[in-house]
Amino acid sequence: MGDYLDADNVVALVTALVGVVVSVGVVWYERLSQGKSIGYRVQMDIAVDSDNELFNSSPRTPDATLLLLRIENDGAESIRADDYTGRDELRALTVQFAGRQVQSAAVTQPDPGALIEHFRLSETATGVLHEGDRIFLPRVPLNPGEHYKLLVRLTGGPVRSGVEITGGIAGGKIKPNRSVPMDDKPPLFTRPARLVTIMLTVCVTVLAGIIFVGRSAPPPAGCERGSLRITGSTAFAPAAEEMAAKYASECPHATVDVSAQGSDEGVRQLASDGAAKDASAVIAMSDGPKAEGSSPKLVGHRTAVIAFAVVVNDQVPATNLTVDQIRRIYSGDITNWGQLGGPDLPVLLISRSADSGTRDIFRRRVLGGVDEPAFTSRDCVHKNSPATAKVVRCELDSTDEVLREVAAHPGAIGYGELRAATSSKGLHTVDLNGRAPSASTIADSSYPFTEIEYAYTYGSPAGDSLTEGFLDFMVRGAGQDLMTARGDVPCYSPEGLKRCTT
């Protein structure tokens, strides 16, 4: 039901209903509302020269006016002679001129011409009589649209004085309608016809816009509706944010939020939430696999081989360190950069907290499985116990915090996700054993500081779910290009396939 009630369909339905209502309304107006109707309008009312007598029998007057009056059936039904309700069997309508006297009146050739017969009572008597300021008209039958005109010579008042027709029609009315001067071109369409044309044009335009604009770019395959939350690794968070924004731009009915909190914490939270409630709309990213045997309900999806880097403050000139040198630094054997031929600067170890997947990868891939030394500093500068601590070592919650502190303190060393490390100022990455991270060295493991990034879900997601759609986008779709641009190697690429399956 929800698919049929999206914004485009609602607008289309309302637009179609407006078109139907307008059309029905106009038909009602034309057929039912108007019914029987006689309309009249003055088409000409001018002063005439007293020396230019248009009617030979009329005396010359200094204030003569000439008026042309149009009388027509402007309703939807025919008017018969017996529809007129006046008591006079011969006279039906009375035309009264305010402030002017009628000198003479004549019926011009009516439309159709056969109507002229209804103005002749006999060979010698006309059905048009006048007296004082009035003209009396006979019972003239009129079909819809038929009309006749009166040419009237008046005197005693100015032009454009009031004109009114009175009388009665059974089930109908007599009313003035719009006056069209003789020199004006009458409108091609009536007002109702113009209204219908305008409204239907608007409706068709809106519907066309919905069809050709709103539907011209259908969402790609794999787009699903709903909300999804990406949690876990802070190292992978920038890549996840890029993919979330890309997916949302292509799939307008999906919302993907990224809230990184560390690999281990994200995995534990997903396992806990999944056991207590529905966690099908959550993906926990982890730098490396979860602990073997833990959280058996979680299903891991390999996404890419992600690269990390060891970084040092720019006041440390080293550009290459061996794995052995790094292990000696983190064991406390090397406490000053001068011991490696560098400047006389004490070594500051800027590390991640225990929940960090990056820290665990650094321990396994670089330190040979040996954990880092104990926490000794809260501010990453001063030792908590100067008498016993061999080296300054602090712990931070995110990759960004580590990189920021390394850049801020001379002599500092730390580690973080490769793209974030290479784009930070005040620090630089170092090669490991002479190997720099690249697609080839990451894929063949000759650059040691790498790991497979896992996307964990609570159980296998449904095939038509947003979770499954986003996973497919990330692992097999456009997400691969975004990860490649960041220096990672997607598992479904030729370079990463062997590394991810062994």
C-alpha positions, 0 to 999 in steps of 0.5 A: 500500500505504501508504494502506491501512496508516495508523493508522486502518485498522490500528486498525480491522483489529485491532479487527475481528480481536479481535471475530472471535477473541472470538466464535470463542473463545467458540464453542470454549469452549461447544462444544469445551471444555465438551463433556459436563459435569454441574454442581452447586451448593447453592442453600439450606442452612439450620438448621431448628427441631426442632419443625417436622418437614418429614419425618414419618418423621424423628426430631427432632434439635436440629441439623437442617439443610435443603439444596437441591442443584441438579444440571444439564447445564451442558455443550454435549452431551446426557448419556445413561444409558449415558454414566455410567461407574459399575459399578453399573447402577442408580446413577451419582452419589454425593453426599457431605456432609462432617460431616453425616448424611443423614436423608432426601432427595427429588427435587423436580419436575425440569425437564422434568417427564418426568425424574421417571420416571428416579428410579423404579426400580419402583412401590415402589422409588426410585432415590434411596438414602441411607446415612450421609453419602451419597446415591446417584443413578440414571443420569438422562439430561440434555439441555443446560440440563436439571436436577433438585434434591434436597431433603435433611434432614441432621443432625450438622453445621453449615450450609455444610459441604462437599458433593461429587458424584463419579462418571464421565461418558465424555468429560466431567466433574462439577464444582461451578458457581456457587451462586445462593441462592434469594433471588437473581435468576440472571444474565440472561446466562452469563459467556461471553455477557457477555464476548462482549457486552462485547467486541463492544460495545467493537469496534463502538464503536471502529469507529464512532469511526474511521468517524464521528470519524476520517473525519467531516472528510476532508482538503480537495482538494489535500491530499497526503502527504510533506515539503516545504521552503520556502526563499528570501526572509526577507521572505516567510518570515512569510507562508510560515510561516502558510501552512505551519501552515494547510496542515499543520492541514488536511492531517495527512499533510503536513509543510511546513518554512520555512527562509529564507536570502535570495531569491538564495541560495534560488534558487541553492541550488535550482538547484544541488540540482536539478542534483545530486539530486532537488529536487522537494520544495523551493520557493524564494521570491524577491522578484522574478524571478530574473536573466534567463537564469539557472537555466533549469531553474527554473519560476517561479510568481507568487503575490502582489504583495508590499509593502515599506516604508521605516522610520525610528527613532521619534526621526526625526519624518518621516512622508513622504519623496519618492523623490528625498529617499531617493536623496539620503540613500542617495547620501550627499548628506544625512548628517543629518536636520537637512538635511530639517528634522528633528532633529540626528541623523546618518543611519545606513543599515541595509541588507540583504546582497547576497543579499537580494531586498528589497535588489534591489527597493529598488535597482530600485524606489526608488533608480532602479537605482543601488546603495547605497553601500559597506559602512562599518560592522560594528556599524551605529553606528561607521564602519570608516574615519571619515576616508573614509566619508561615512555609516554603512552596515551590512548584515544577513542578514534583515528581522527584523535590519534592523527590530531595528537601526533601532528600536535606533539614533536616526537610523537608516533601513532597509526591510523587508516591510510587515507586519513593518515596521508591527508592529515597535516603536521605528520607523515607516513613511513614505509615498513621494511621499505614497502609503501602501501599500494594496490599490489603490496596490499594484495600480496601482503608484502606491506604488513599493516593491512587487514580485511574489513568485515561488515557484520549483520545479525543473521543473514539479511532478507533479500529485499531489505535495505541491509541487503541492498546496501551490502550489495552496493558496498561489496559488489556495486559502486562502493568498490570504486569509493574504496579503491579511491581511498587506497583500499582493495575491494574483495571482489576486485581481481587484486583482492579476491585471492587475499579475501578468500584465503 
